[in-house]
């Protein structure tokens, strides 16, 4: 028995261990970072594990997000008997390590394999500020990114045989990814595009495989959407039309790319152009390889995924309204984009005949990559230095854990009489710190919910002063319609009561 097959992945294992430790360092002070989405995932997971239901903390069915990530957390909670918030830092450390090792596995099997290139890419992944942010929060992107890498491996395995069995494995991975995040449909698009470009498939078999892949990969998502529709009458929750045009979304996308590339803020002026050049270049590269009959490789699967995901985010942001395109939203694209934009370098260096020029070109590339990685290390260190003092920003940091109002709220839970509605501008915070269920005050555009609030004959209002959401009706708005009585307060928050006389 030879150790060679195992030793060639030893560098990936070492990198994975370093990545695990990096997440441990960032989450050591206050645990995993918590946002409103995190509370939604964790509470649903707890209800799944305890009651086999998909209810969130506010006792409504999970609709805005698909079900698999909470299910994943629920399984871990069932096995470990530790709730997701407590176990979150360890879960994320392990998943980040798995992402790094899987990336190394993929890089090891590139057509033009280069050990130095592999090491530089693994270091870039470990130091990526975007990925380090993702894996310090309890977010579904942590699992989605890992699943995307599994899809790449599964699809490459399919390319070796083009059998229906291996195709169904690819479709199964894509199906699970679709119910981890709705953006998982990009894997369906990637698979369909690659099948369409595959010159080794006869036309009849190609059509058959496209149909098999399409129907199988979309199956779980369709079931999830039908369940949502039955439970709430909405397939993916309330979605409003976008207010940002296509060009603006290209700009926002480009600013993230500039930040990932450690470019100065001055580069943001060209962000839309940078996005266009990158996407068009990758499209051209993929089509050229398809034309040359060189489509079936790990590199091209990665390139296709980067293209489809990037186009999907820009187009969807132009149609549907959600938060401005930021690093979190396009984080699943970081590894595919990094590889897609650099995988040609070993090919170019390999064809240089002069040994001197080969070393010079290689040296320049290594120095440029090391300069880039040093810049990202400085960003990481600054963030670590800040968060080491107060925790990962969000509900697990000191602004919340040591808040006088949160302490007051915890010790005065008995002031709330059963059966009387509780409204708040942070329902997830109320649940996290007190365990009580409450209702988020309505958005300004939700006229029916606003009228329902104003029609209530009595209710409590828990107001957190350290939050501001311009889309929600404000405290002065409510006071203009209702004569609120303050029944409790502490620094950064108040509790009001209204009763119709």
C-alpha positions in Angstrom: 0.0 0.0 0.0 1.4 3.4 -1.0 0.9 6.6 1.0 1.3 8.8 -2.1 -2.5 9.4 -2.8 -2.9 10.6 0.8 0.3 12.7 1.0 -0.7 14.7 -2.1 -3.6 16.1 -0.1 -1.5 16.7 3.1 -1.1 20.3 2.2 -4.9 20.7 1.9 -5.3 19.1 5.3 -2.8 21.5 6.9 -4.6 24.4 5.3 -7.9 23.1 6.6 -6.6 23.0 10.1 -5.3 26.5 9.8 -8.7 27.6 8.5 -10.4 25.9 11.5 -8.2 27.8 13.9 -8.9 31.1 12.1 -12.6 30.8 12.7 -11.9 29.8 16.3 -9.9 33.0 16.8 -12.7 35.2 15.5 -15.4 33.5 17.5 -13.5 32.8 20.7 -14.6 36.0 22.5 -18.4 36.0 22.0 -19.2 32.9 20.1 -20.7 32.7 16.6 -22.1 36.0 15.1 -25.8 36.4 15.2 -28.0 38.4 12.8 -31.8 38.4 12.5 -31.4 35.6 9.9 -29.4 33.6 12.4 -32.2 33.7 15.0 -34.6 32.6 12.3 -32.5 29.6 11.4 -31.6 28.6 15.0 -35.2 28.9 16.3 -36.6 26.9 13.3 -33.9 24.2 13.9 -34.9 24.0 17.6 -38.5 23.6 16.7 -37.7 20.9 14.1 -35.6 19.0 16.6 -38.2 19.3 19.4 -41.5 19.4 17.7 -40.9 18.3 14.0 -42.3 21.7 12.8 -40.9 24.4 10.6 -42.1 27.3 12.9 -39.8 30.1 13.6 -39.4 32.0 16.9 -42.4 34.2 16.1 -44.6 31.1 15.6 -45.0 31.5 11.8 -43.8 28.9 9.2 -40.4 29.4 7.7 -41.0 30.8 4.2 -38.5 33.5 3.4 -35.7 30.9 3.5 -35.7 27.3 2.4 -35.7 24.5 4.9 -32.5 22.5 4.6 -30.1 24.7 6.6 -32.4 24.7 9.7 -32.8 20.9 9.1 -29.0 20.5 9.0 -28.7 22.4 12.3 -31.6 20.4 13.8 -29.8 17.1 13.0 -26.6 18.4 14.7 -28.7 19.5 17.7 -30.4 16.1 17.9 -27.0 14.3 17.8 -25.1 16.7 20.1 -27.9 17.9 22.3 -26.4 21.4 22.0 -28.4 24.2 20.5 -27.2 25.8 17.2 -26.3 29.1 18.7 -24.0 27.5 21.3 -22.6 25.0 18.8 -22.4 27.5 15.9 -18.7 28.5 16.2 -17.6 24.8 16.1 -20.0 24.0 13.3 -18.6 26.9 11.2 -15.0 26.1 12.0 -15.5 22.5 10.7 -17.3 23.7 7.6 -14.7 26.3 6.8 -12.0 23.5 7.2 -14.1 21.3 4.9 -14.4 24.1 2.3 -10.6 24.6 2.3 -9.8 20.9 2.1 -12.4 20.4 -0.7 -11.0 23.3 -2.6 -7.5 21.7 -2.4 -8.9 18.4 -3.6 -10.3 20.2 -6.7 -7.1 22.2 -7.3 -5.1 19.0 -7.1 -7.0 17.6 -10.1 -6.6 20.6 -12.5 -5.3 19.8 -16.0 -2.2 22.0 -15.5 -1.5 21.1 -11.9 0.9 23.4 -10.1 1.7 22.9 -6.4 2.7 26.5 -5.8 -0.5 27.7 -7.5 -2.5 25.4 -5.2 -0.8 26.8 -2.1 -1.3 30.4 -3.1 -5.1 29.8 -3.8 -5.5 27.9 -0.5 -3.8 30.8 1.4 -6.1 33.3 -0.4 -9.1 31.3 0.7 -8.0 31.2 4.3 -7.3 34.9 4.3 -10.4 36.0 2.4 -12.2 38.7 4.5 -15.4 37.8 2.7 -15.2 34.1 3.6 -14.0 34.8 7.2 -17.0 37.0 7.7 -19.4 34.3 6.4 -17.9 31.6 8.6 -18.1 33.7 11.8 -21.9 34.0 11.5 -24.7 31.5 11.8 -25.7 31.9 8.1 -26.8 29.4 5.5 -24.1 30.5 3.1 -21.7 28.5 5.2 -23.3 25.3 4.1 -24.2 26.5 0.6 -20.6 27.2 -0.3 -19.5 23.7 0.7 -22.4 22.2 -1.2 -21.4 24.1 -4.3 -17.9 22.6 -4.1 -19.5 19.1 -3.8 -21.5 19.9 -6.9 -18.2 20.7 -8.8 -16.7 17.4 -7.7 -19.9 15.4 -8.5 -20.2 17.0 -12.0 -16.5 16.2 -12.8 -17.2 12.6 -11.8 -20.1 12.6 -14.2 -17.8 13.8 -17.0 -15.7 10.7 -16.6 -18.5 8.3 -17.6 -21.6 10.3 -18.7 -23.9 7.7 -17.0 -27.4 8.3 -15.7 -26.3 7.2 -12.2 -23.6 9.8 -11.9 -25.9 12.5 -13.4 -28.5 11.7 -10.7 -25.9 12.2 -8.1 -25.1 15.7 -9.5 -28.8 16.5 -9.7 -29.3 15.3 -6.1 -26.5 17.7 -4.9 -28.1 20.5 -6.8 -31.5 19.7 -5.4 -30.3 19.9 -1.8 -28.4 23.1 -2.5 -31.7 24.7 -3.9 -33.4 24.1 -0.5 -30.3 25.4 1.3 -30.6 28.8 -0.4 -32.9 29.8 -3.2 -29.8 30.9 -5.1 -29.1 27.2 -5.5 -31.0 27.4 -8.8 -27.6 28.7 -10.1 -26.3 25.1 -9.9 -29.2 24.0 -12.0 -28.3 26.7 -14.5 -24.6 25.7 -14.3 -25.3 22.0 -14.9 -27.7 22.8 -17.8 -25.1 25.1 -19.4 -22.4 22.5 -19.2 -24.6 19.8 -20.5 -25.5 22.0 -23.5 -21.8 22.7 -24.2 -20.6 19.1 -23.8 -19.3 18.0 -27.2 -19.0 14.4 -26.0 -22.7 13.9 -25.6 -24.7 12.7 -28.7 -27.7 15.0 -29.3 -30.3 12.5 -28.2 -28.5 11.6 -25.0 -27.8 15.3 -24.4 -31.5 16.1 -24.5 -32.3 13.1 -22.3 -29.7 14.1 -19.7 -30.8 17.7 -19.7 -34.4 16.7 -19.0 -33.3 14.2 -16.3 -31.0 16.7 -14.6 -33.5 19.6 -14.8 -36.5 17.7 -13.4 -34.5 15.9 -10.7 -32.6 19.0 -9.5 -35.7 21.2 -9.3 -37.8 18.6 -7.4 -37.0 19.4 -3.8 -37.3 23.2 -4.5 -40.8 22.7 -6.0 -41.8 20.6 -2.9 -40.5 23.4 -0.6 -42.4 26.1 -2.6 -45.6 24.1 -2.6 -45.3 23.6 1.2 -44.8 27.3 1.6 -47.8 28.1 -0.5 -50.0 25.7 1.5 -48.8 27.1 4.9 -48.9 30.8 4.1 -50.2 31.4 0.6 -46.8 32.7 -0.4 -44.1 30.7 -2.2 -41.0 32.6 -0.9 -42.5 35.2 1.5 -43.3 38.8 0.7 -41.0 40.0 -2.1 -41.1 43.6 -3.3 -40.0 44.9 -6.8 -36.4 46.1 -7.0 -35.6 49.8 -6.8 -32.1 49.5 -8.2 -31.5 49.4 -12.0 -29.2 46.9 -13.7 -26.3 49.3 -14.1 -26.4 50.2 -10.4 -26.3 46.5 -9.5 -23.3 46.0 -11.7 -21.7 48.9 -9.7 -22.5 47.3 -6.3 -21.3 44.0 -7.5 -18.1 45.6 -8.8 -17.4 47.4 -5.5 -17.3 44.0 -3.7 -14.9 42.6 -6.3 -12.7 45.7 -5.8 -12.7 45.1 -2.0 -12.0 41.4 -2.5 -9.1 42.3 -4.7 -7.7 44.7 -2.1 -8.0 47.6 -4.5 -8.3 51.2 -3.2 -11.7 52.9 -2.9 -10.8 54.9 -6.0 -11.4 51.8 -8.0 -15.1 51.9 -7.1 -15.6 54.6 -9.8 -15.0 51.8 -12.4 -16.9 49.1 -10.5 -19.6 48.6 -13.1 -17.0 48.4 -15.9 -14.9 45.9 -13.9 -18.0 43.7 -13.3 -18.8 43.8 -17.1 -15.2 43.0 -18.1 -14.9 40.0 -15.7 -18.3 38.4 -16.6 -17.8 39.0 -20.4 -14.2 37.7 -20.3 -15.3 34.5 -18.4 -18.2 34.0 -20.9 -15.8 34.4 -23.8 -13.2 32.0 -22.2 -15.8 29.3 -21.6 -17.2 29.6 -25.1 -13.7 29.4 -26.6 -12.9 26.3 -24.7 -16.3 24.7 -25.8 -15.4 25.6 -29.4 -12.0 23.9 -29.0 -13.6 20.8 -27.4 -11.9 21.4 -24.1 -15.0 21.9 -21.9 -14.8 18.8 -19.7 -12.5 19.8 -16.9 -12.6 21.0 -13.3 -11.5 24.4 -14.4 -14.4 24.9 -16.8 -17.0 23.7 -14.2 -15.7 26.4 -11.9 -15.8 29.0 -14.6 -19.4 28.1 -15.6 -20.5 28.4 -11.9 -18.8 31.8 -11.5 -20.6 33.1 -14.7 -24.1 31.7 -13.8 -23.9 32.8 -10.2 -22.7 36.3 -11.0 -25.3 36.9 -13.7 -28.0 35.5 -11.5 -27.3 37.9 -8.6 -27.2 41.0 -10.8 -30.4 40.1 -12.7 -32.4 39.0 -9.6 -31.3 42.2 -7.8 -32.7 44.2 -10.7 -36.0 42.4 -10.5 -36.6 41.7 -6.8 -35.9 43.9 -3.9 -33.5 42.8 -1.2 -30.5 44.3 0.6 -27.9 46.0 -1.6 -25.5 43.6 -3.2 -22.7 43.0 -0.7 -19.9 40.6 0.2 -22.3 38.2 1.9 -24.7 37.9 -1.0 -22.0 37.1 -3.6 -19.7 35.2 -1.1 -20.5 31.8 -2.7 -18.9 33.2 -5.9 -15.5 34.0 -4.2 -13.8 30.6 -4.7 -15.1 30.0 -8.2 -14.2 33.6 -9.2 -10.8 33.4 -7.7 -10.0 30.1 -9.5 -11.7 31.2 -12.8 -9.6 34.4 -12.9 -6.3 32.7 -12.2 -6.5 29.1 -13.4 -5.1 30.1 -16.8 -1.8 31.3 -15.2 -0.2 27.8 -14.8 -1.2 27.1 -18.5 0.5 30.2 -19.7 3.7 29.7 -17.7 3.8 26.1 -18.8 4.0 27.0 -22.5 6.9 29.4 -22.1 9.9 27.6 -23.6 12.7 29.7 -22.1 13.5 28.4 -18.6 14.6 31.9 -17.5 11.5 33.6 -18.7 9.4 30.8 -17.1 11.0 31.5 -13.7 10.7 35.3 -14.1 7.0 35.0 -15.0 6.4 32.6 -12.2 8.2 34.8 -9.7 6.3 37.9 -10.8 3.0 36.0 -10.3 4.0 34.7 -6.9 5.0 38.2 -5.7 1.8 39.7 -7.0 -0.3 37.0 -5.2 1.7 37.4 -2.0 1.2 41.2 -2.1 -2.5 40.6 -2.5 -2.6 38.1 0.3 -0.6 40.4 2.6 -3.2 43.2 2.0 -6.1 40.8 2.9 -4.2 39.7 6.0 -4.0 43.3 7.1 -7.8 43.6 6.7 -8.3 40.4 8.7 -5.9 41.5 11.5 -7.7 44.8 11.9 -11.1 43.1 12.1 -9.7 40.5 14.6 -8.2 43.3 16.7 -11.6 45.1 16.8 -13.7 42.0 17.4 -11.4 40.7 20.1 -12.5 43.5 22.3 -16.3 43.4 21.8 -17.2 40.2 19.8 -18.5 39.5 16.3 -20.9 42.4 15.3 -24.5 41.4 15.9 -26.6 40.1 18.7 -23.6 38.2 20.2 -21.4 41.3 20.7 -21.1 43.4 23.8 -23.3 46.2 22.6 -26.2 43.7 23.0 -24.9 41.3 25.7 -24.0 44.1 28.0 -26.8 46.5 27.1 -28.6 47.9 30.1 -31.9 47.7 28.3 -31.4 44.0 27.5 -30.6 43.3 31.1 -33.7 45.3 32.2 -35.9 43.4 29.7 -34.6 40.0 31.0 -35.4 40.9 34.6 -38.9 42.4 33.8 -40.5 39.7 31.6 -43.3 39.3 34.1 -44.7 42.8 33.4 -46.2 41.4 30.1 -49.7 40.0 30.6 -50.5 36.9 28.7 -52.8 37.3 25.6 -51.8 40.9 24.9 -49.9 41.4 21.7 -46.2 42.6 21.9 -44.9 44.7 19.1 -41.2 45.6 18.6 -38.7 46.9 16.2 -36.5 43.8 16.8 -38.6 40.6 17.3 -35.6 38.3 16.9 -33.8 40.2 19.7 -36.8 39.9 22.1 -36.8 36.1 21.4 -33.0 35.7 21.8 -32.7 37.5 25.1 -36.0 36.7 26.8 -37.5 33.7 25.0 -40.8 35.7 24.4 -42.7 35.8 21.2 -43.4 39.2 19.7 -44.5 40.7 16.4 -42.3 43.0 14.2 -43.8 46.3 13.6 -45.0 46.5 10.0 -43.1 48.1 7.0 -44.4 51.4 5.8 -45.5 49.8 2.5 -47.5 47.1 4.3 -50.7 49.1 4.6 -52.9 46.3 5.7 -50.5 45.4 8.6 -50.1 49.0 9.6 -53.9 49.4 9.8 -54.1 46.2 11.9 -51.6 47.6 14.4 -53.5 50.8 14.7 -56.8 48.9 15.1 -55.5 46.9 18.1 -57.3 47.9 21.3 -54.3 47.2 23.5 -50.7 46.1 23.0 -47.1 46.4 24.3 -44.3 48.0 22.4 -40.7 47.1 23.0 -38.5 49.7 21.4 -34.7 49.4 20.9 -33.1 52.8 20.4 -29.9 51.4 18.9 -31.7 50.2 15.8 -32.9 52.1 12.8 -34.8 50.7 9.9 -36.2 53.3 7.6 -38.5 50.8 6.0 -40.4 50.2 9.3 -42.9 52.7 10.7 -41.2 54.8 13.3 -41.9 55.4 16.9 -43.2 59.0 16.2 -45.5 57.5 13.6 -47.0 55.1 16.2 -47.2 57.9 18.8 -49.1 60.1 16.3 -51.8 57.5 16.1 -51.8 56.0 19.6 -51.3 57.5 23.1 -48.6 55.3 24.4 -47.8 55.0 28.1 -44.1 54.4 29.0 -44.1 51.5 31.6 -40.3 50.8 31.6 -37.0 52.0 30.3 -33.3 51.7 30.5 -30.4 53.1 28.4 -31.0 52.4 24.7 -34.6 51.2 25.0 -38.2 51.7 26.3 -41.3 49.7 26.9 -44.7 51.2 26.2 -48.3 50.1 26.7 -51.4 51.1 24.9 -55.0 50.5 25.9 -58.0 52.0 24.3 -60.1 53.9 26.8 
